[in-house]
Amino acid sequence: MRANGSDQSRGTPATPAAPGAAATRVPLSRDRVLRAAVRVADEGGIEALTMRRLGDELGAEAMSLYHHVARKEDILDGVVDVIAGEINDAVEPLAAPGEAAAWKAAARQRILTAREVLLRHPWAPAVFETRASASPQILRYFDGLLGLMRDGGFSWDLVHHALHALGSRAFGFSQEMFTPAGGPGDDVDAAAAEAMAAQFPNLAGMLAGIVHDDPETTLGWCDDQEEFEFGLDVILDGLDRLRVRAGARETPRARSED
C-alpha cells in the first residue's frame, strides 16, 4: 500500500502554470529595465519613476533591479541614452545635403526630427538638463550635426560658435531659464495681475498677449512649436550669413579634409 501510494504521489501532476508563463518570461537586463523606465515616465511623468513602480512594470522585485542599475541617478543617465538613441534612429535615415548651401535645411530637418521624438517623451528635456555628462548616444547625435555644418563649409571655429548659439535647441528643445508656477495663458488672480502691471508694465503687457494653447507641441513652460521654430530659424539664418561671409566653399567638404 505504501509503495502504491508513493507511486501514485509521484505520478500526480503538479498544478499547471499559466499557459506560456515560463516560455515567455524575459530575463531582466539593463536595456529592458531602462526601456521600462521610459514607459513609466511616459505614463506618469518622471516623478512617477521609482524602483517600486519600475519593479511593478517589469513584474519583478524592486531589489532585483539593483543588479542592472546602481541607483536612481543611474536610471536617469540610462533613460537619457535610450531617448538619444531613439533620436539617432530617427535622424540617421535623413538625406545628406547635396551642396554646401543646403546645410541649413538639413540641420533644421535634423533638429525638428529630434524634437518630434522629444514630444513623445515631454518629461525628457528636464532630465537632459540635469545630466552632468554627455552619453555616447548624445555625442553621436552632435557628431552628425557637426558633420552637416562641416559639409556646409563651416570652419571649426564657426562650428564651435554655432553649438554655443544653438544650445539645447540643437537637440530639439529650448532650455527654460525659469519655471514659474503659472505660465502664459494661465488664470491669474486679478489683483496679482494688476500689481504686476503696475510694477512691470512691459512684462505684463507681453504676457497678456501670449497664448500657448497647443500642449501637443509644447515642451516645458512655454516652448511650443512656433516659439521653437522662430528661435531656431533666427539662429540658423544668422549662422548661414556668417558662413557666406567667411567665404565658405560651395561644394561639400571632402571627408578626408581636416
DAMO-V745934 format. One record per pair of residues at least 12 apart in sequence whose ideal C-beta (glycine too) atoms are under 10 Angstrom apart, sorted by the first residue. I is the first residue (numbers start at 1). J is the second residue. D is the distance in Angstrom with one decimal. If there is no record, write none. Layout:
# DAMO-V745934
{{I;J;D} {I;J;D}}
This chain:
# DAMO-V745934
{{25;59;8.3} {26;58;9.1} {26;59;9.6} {28;55;9.9} {28;58;6.6} {28;59;9.6} {28;60;6.0} {28;64;6.5} {28;65;7.3} {28;67;7.2} {28;68;6.0} {29;67;9.7} {29;68;6.4} {30;65;9.7} {30;67;9.0} {30;68;4.4} {30;69;6.6} {30;74;9.2} {30;75;9.9} {30;78;7.0} {31;68;8.8} {31;78;8.7} {31;81;9.9} {31;82;8.1} {32;58;7.1} {32;60;9.8} {32;68;8.0} {33;54;6.9} {33;55;9.5} {33;57;9.3} {33;58;6.8} {33;60;8.8} {33;64;9.6} {33;65;5.8} {33;66;10.0} {33;67;9.2} {33;68;4.8} {33;69;5.7} {33;74;9.8} {33;75;7.5} {33;78;7.7} {33;79;9.9} {34;54;9.6} {34;68;8.4} {34;69;7.5} {34;74;9.4} {34;75;6.9} {34;76;9.9} {34;77;9.3} {34;78;4.1} {34;79;5.7} {34;80;9.6} {34;81;7.5} {34;82;5.1} {34;83;9.8} {34;85;9.9} {35;57;9.9} {35;58;9.8} {35;78;9.3} {35;79;8.7} {35;82;6.2} {36;49;9.7} {36;53;9.6} {36;54;6.0} {36;55;9.2} {36;56;9.6} {36;57;4.7} {36;58;5.2} {36;59;9.7} {36;60;9.4} {36;65;9.3} {36;75;9.9} {36;79;9.9} {37;49;5.8} {37;51;9.9} {37;53;9.2} {37;54;5.7} {37;57;8.1} {37;58;9.5} {37;65;9.5} {37;69;8.3} {37;72;9.8} {37;75;5.3} {37;76;8.5} {37;78;7.1} {37;79;5.2} {37;82;8.0} {38;75;9.9} {38;78;9.2} {38;79;5.4} {38;82;5.5} {38;83;6.9} {38;86;8.6} {38;120;9.8} {38;121;6.8} {38;123;9.5} {38;124;8.6} {39;54;9.4} {39;57;6.4} {39;58;9.8} {40;53;5.6} {40;54;6.0} {40;56;8.8} {40;57;5.4} {40;58;9.6} {40;75;9.8} {40;79;9.5} {41;53;9.9} {41;54;9.9} {41;75;9.7} {41;76;9.7} {41;79;6.8} {41;83;9.6} {41;121;7.1} {41;122;9.6} {41;123;5.1} {41;124;7.8} {41;127;8.2} {42;120;7.6} {42;121;6.1} {42;122;8.7} {42;123;7.6} {42;124;9.3} {43;57;8.9} {44;123;9.1} {45;122;8.6} {45;123;5.2} {45;126;9.5} {46;76;8.0} {46;79;8.5} {46;121;9.6} {46;122;9.9} {46;123;4.4} {46;124;8.2} {46;126;6.8} {46;127;6.0} {46;130;9.8} {47;123;8.5} {48;123;9.2} {49;72;7.8} {49;75;7.0} {49;76;8.2} {49;79;8.1} {49;123;8.8} {49;127;9.5} {50;62;8.2} {50;72;7.9} {50;75;9.8} {51;63;8.2} {51;64;9.9} {51;65;5.8} {51;66;8.0} {51;69;8.6} {51;71;8.8} {51;72;7.3} {51;75;8.3} {52;65;9.6} {54;69;8.7} {54;72;9.7} {54;75;7.5} {73;130;9.2} {73;131;9.3} {73;132;9.4} {75;127;10.0} {76;127;5.6} {76;128;9.7} {76;130;7.1} {76;131;7.2} {77;127;9.2} {77;130;9.9} {77;131;6.4} {77;132;8.9} {77;133;8.2} {77;135;6.7} {78;135;8.5} {79;121;8.7} {79;123;9.3} {79;124;7.6} {79;127;6.7} {79;128;9.8} {80;124;7.5} {80;127;6.0} {80;128;5.9} {80;130;9.1} {80;131;5.6} {80;133;10.0} {80;134;9.1} {80;135;5.7} {80;137;8.0} {80;138;7.2} {81;131;9.6} {81;134;9.9} {81;135;4.2} {81;136;7.0} {81;137;4.9} {81;138;7.6} {82;121;9.3} {82;124;9.5} {82;135;9.4} {82;137;8.0} {83;114;9.7} {83;117;6.9} {83;118;7.4} {83;120;9.1} {83;121;5.7} {83;123;9.7} {83;124;5.0} {83;125;9.6} {83;127;8.3} {83;128;7.9} {83;135;9.6} {83;137;8.3} {83;138;9.4} {83;171;9.9} {84;114;9.0} {84;117;9.1} {84;124;9.2} {84;128;8.4} {84;134;8.9} {84;135;6.0} {84;136;8.4} {84;137;3.5} {84;138;4.8} {84;139;8.9} {84;140;7.6} {84;141;6.0} {84;142;9.8} {84;171;8.3} {85;117;9.9} {85;135;8.9} {85;136;9.0} {85;137;4.6} {85;138;9.5} {85;140;8.4} {85;141;9.2} {86;114;9.5} {86;117;5.3} {86;118;9.4} {86;120;8.3} {86;121;8.1} {86;124;9.6} {86;137;8.8} {87;110;9.3} {87;113;7.6} {87;114;4.7} {87;115;9.1} {87;116;9.0} {87;117;4.7} {87;118;7.7} {87;121;9.9} {87;124;9.7} {87;137;7.8} {87;138;8.8} {87;140;9.4} {87;141;5.9} {87;171;7.6} {87;172;7.4} {88;114;9.0} {88;117;9.4} {88;137;6.0} {88;138;9.1} {88;140;5.6} {88;141;5.6} {88;144;7.7} {89;117;8.7} {89;137;9.8} {90;110;9.2} {90;113;5.2} {90;114;7.2} {90;116;7.1} {90;117;5.5} {91;109;8.3} {91;110;4.9} {91;111;8.7} {91;112;9.8} {91;113;5.0} {91;114;6.3} {91;116;9.8} {91;117;8.7} {91;140;10.0} {91;141;7.1} {91;144;6.7} {91;145;8.7} {91;172;9.8} {92;110;9.4} {92;113;9.8} {92;140;9.0} {92;141;9.4} {92;144;7.2} {93;113;9.5} {94;106;7.1} {94;109;5.9} {94;110;6.1} {94;113;6.6} {94;144;9.2} {94;148;9.6} {95;109;8.6} {96;144;9.7} {96;147;8.3} {96;148;7.6} {96;151;7.0} {96;252;7.9} {97;109;9.8} {97;148;6.7} {97;151;5.9} {97;152;7.1} {97;252;6.8} {98;151;9.6} {98;251;9.5} {98;252;7.6} {99;151;8.9} {99;152;9.0} {99;153;10.0} {99;249;9.7} {99;250;6.6} {99;251;6.5} {99;252;6.7} {100;150;9.8} {100;151;6.7} {100;152;5.0} {100;153;4.7} {100;154;9.3} {100;243;8.1} {100;244;9.7} {100;248;6.0} {100;249;5.6} {100;250;5.1} {100;251;6.0} {100;252;5.9} {100;253;8.1} {101;152;7.3} {101;153;8.8} {101;240;8.1} {101;243;8.7} {101;244;8.5} {101;248;8.6} {101;250;6.7} {101;251;9.8} {102;148;9.1} {102;151;8.5} {102;152;7.7} {102;252;8.8} {103;147;9.7} {103;148;5.2} {103;149;6.2} {103;150;8.7} {103;151;5.8} {103;152;2.7} {103;153;7.7} {103;154;7.7} {103;236;9.2} {103;239;9.0} {103;240;7.8} {103;243;7.6} {103;248;8.9} {103;252;8.5} {104;148;8.9} {104;149;9.6} {104;152;7.2} {104;233;9.2} {104;236;5.1} {104;237;7.7} {104;239;7.6} {104;240;5.0} {104;243;8.5} {105;148;9.7} {105;236;9.0} {106;145;9.4} {106;147;9.8} {106;148;5.1} {106;149;9.6} {106;151;8.0} {106;152;8.2} {107;144;9.9} {107;145;6.4} {107;146;9.9} {107;148;5.0} {107;149;7.0} {107;151;9.8} {107;152;8.0} {107;162;9.0} {107;166;8.9} {107;170;8.6} {107;232;9.1} {107;235;10.0} {107;236;6.4} {107;239;8.6} {107;240;9.6} {108;148;9.8} {108;229;8.5} {108;232;6.7} {108;233;7.5} {108;236;6.0} {109;148;9.6} {110;141;8.6} {110;144;7.2} {110;145;6.2} {110;148;6.8} {110;170;9.0} {110;172;9.1} {111;145;7.7} {111;166;8.0} {111;169;6.8} {111;170;6.3} {111;171;7.6} {111;172;5.7} {111;173;9.7} {111;228;9.0} {111;229;9.5} {111;232;6.3} {111;235;10.0} {111;236;8.6} {112;172;7.2} {112;225;8.9} {112;228;8.4} {112;229;7.4} {112;232;7.8} {113;172;7.9} {114;141;7.2} {114;145;9.2} {114;169;9.8} {114;170;8.3} {114;171;5.7} {114;172;3.6} {114;173;8.5} {115;169;9.0} {115;171;8.4} {115;172;3.4} {115;173;6.6} {115;174;9.8} {115;217;8.7} {115;219;7.9} {115;223;9.4} {115;225;7.9} {115;228;6.7} {115;229;9.1} {115;232;9.0} {116;172;7.8} {116;217;9.6} {117;171;9.8} {117;172;7.2} {118;171;7.8} {118;172;5.0} {118;173;5.7} {118;219;6.2} {118;223;9.8} {119;172;8.5} {119;173;9.2} {119;216;7.2} {119;217;6.5} {119;218;8.5} {119;219;6.8} {119;225;8.5} {121;219;9.6} {122;173;9.4} {122;215;8.7} {122;216;9.4} {122;218;7.9} {122;219;5.6} {122;220;8.2} {122;223;9.9} {123;219;9.3} {124;171;9.8} {124;172;9.6} {124;173;8.3} {124;219;8.5} {125;168;7.3} {125;171;8.3} {125;172;8.2} {125;173;4.2} {125;174;8.5} {125;175;7.5} {125;176;8.6} {125;219;5.3} {125;220;6.1} {125;223;7.9} {126;173;9.4} {126;175;9.6} {126;176;8.7} {126;179;8.6} {126;219;8.9} {126;220;7.1} {128;168;7.4} {128;171;7.0} {128;172;9.7} {128;173;7.7} {128;175;8.8} {129;168;7.4} {129;173;8.9} {129;175;6.0} {129;176;8.4} {129;220;9.4} {138;171;7.6} {141;170;8.5} {141;171;6.9} {141;172;9.6} {142;163;7.4} {142;170;7.0} {142;171;8.1} {145;159;9.2} {145;162;8.9} {145;163;8.2} {145;166;8.5} {145;170;6.1} {145;171;8.9} {146;159;5.6} {146;160;9.4} {146;162;8.6} {146;163;7.7} {146;170;9.7} {147;159;9.8} {147;252;9.9} {147;253;9.1} {147;255;9.0} {148;252;9.6} {149;162;6.0} {149;163;8.8} {149;239;8.1} {149;243;8.3} {149;248;9.9} {149;253;9.8} {150;252;8.6} {150;253;5.4} {150;255;9.2} {150;257;8.3} {150;258;9.9} {151;249;9.5} {151;251;9.2} {151;252;4.3} {151;253;5.7} {151;254;9.9} {151;255;9.2} {152;239;8.9} {152;240;8.0} {152;243;6.0} {152;244;10.0} {152;248;6.5} {152;249;8.7} {152;250;9.8} {152;252;7.8} {152;253;8.5} {153;243;5.9} {153;244;8.9} {153;246;7.8} {153;247;8.3} {153;248;2.8} {153;249;4.4} {153;250;7.5} {153;251;8.4} {153;252;8.2} {153;253;6.9} {154;239;8.0} {154;240;9.9} {154;242;8.6} {154;243;6.0} {154;246;8.2} {154;248;6.8} {154;249;10.0} {154;253;9.0} {155;242;9.8} {155;243;9.0} {155;246;6.6} {155;247;9.9} {155;248;8.3} {156;258;8.4} {157;246;9.1} {158;239;7.4} {158;242;6.1} {158;243;6.8} {158;245;9.9} {158;246;6.5} {158;248;8.5} {159;239;9.6} {161;239;8.1} {161;242;7.9} {162;235;8.1} {162;236;9.0} {162;238;9.4} {162;239;5.2} {162;242;8.4} {162;243;9.1} {165;234;9.7} {165;235;5.3} {165;236;9.4} {165;238;7.5} {165;239;6.9} {165;242;9.7} {166;231;9.4} {166;232;7.9} {166;235;5.8} {166;236;8.4} {166;239;8.4} {167;231;9.7} {167;235;9.0} {168;223;9.4} {169;223;9.5} {169;228;7.1} {169;229;9.9} {169;231;6.3} {169;232;5.5} {169;235;6.8} {169;236;9.4} {170;232;9.1} {170;235;9.3} {172;219;8.3} {172;223;9.8} {172;228;8.0} {172;232;9.3} {173;219;5.0} {173;220;7.1} {173;223;6.0} {173;228;7.3} {174;219;7.6} {174;220;7.3} {174;221;9.5} {174;222;8.7} {174;223;4.4} {174;224;9.6} {174;227;7.0} {174;228;5.8} {174;231;6.3} {174;232;8.8} {175;220;8.2} {175;223;8.6} {176;219;9.0} {176;220;4.9} {176;221;5.3} {176;222;7.9} {176;223;7.0} {177;221;9.5} {178;221;7.7} {179;220;7.2} {179;221;5.6} {180;221;6.9} {180;222;9.7} {181;221;9.8} {182;207;9.6} {182;221;9.3} {183;207;9.1} {183;210;8.8} {183;212;6.7} {183;218;9.1} {183;220;9.0} {183;221;4.9} {183;222;5.5} {184;206;8.6} {184;207;5.6} {184;208;9.0} {184;209;8.8} {184;210;3.8} {184;211;6.9} {184;212;5.5} {184;213;9.8} {184;221;8.2} {184;222;5.5} {184;224;9.6} {185;207;8.7} {185;208;9.9} {185;210;6.6} {185;211;4.9} {185;212;5.5} {185;213;6.5} {185;222;8.7} {186;207;9.6} {186;212;9.3} {188;204;9.7} {188;207;8.4} {188;208;9.3} {193;207;8.7} {193;208;8.0} {196;208;9.8} {207;222;9.9} {210;222;7.4} {210;224;10.0} {210;227;9.3} {211;224;9.7} {212;224;5.0} {212;225;10.0} {212;226;8.8} {212;227;7.9} {214;226;8.2} {217;229;9.8}}
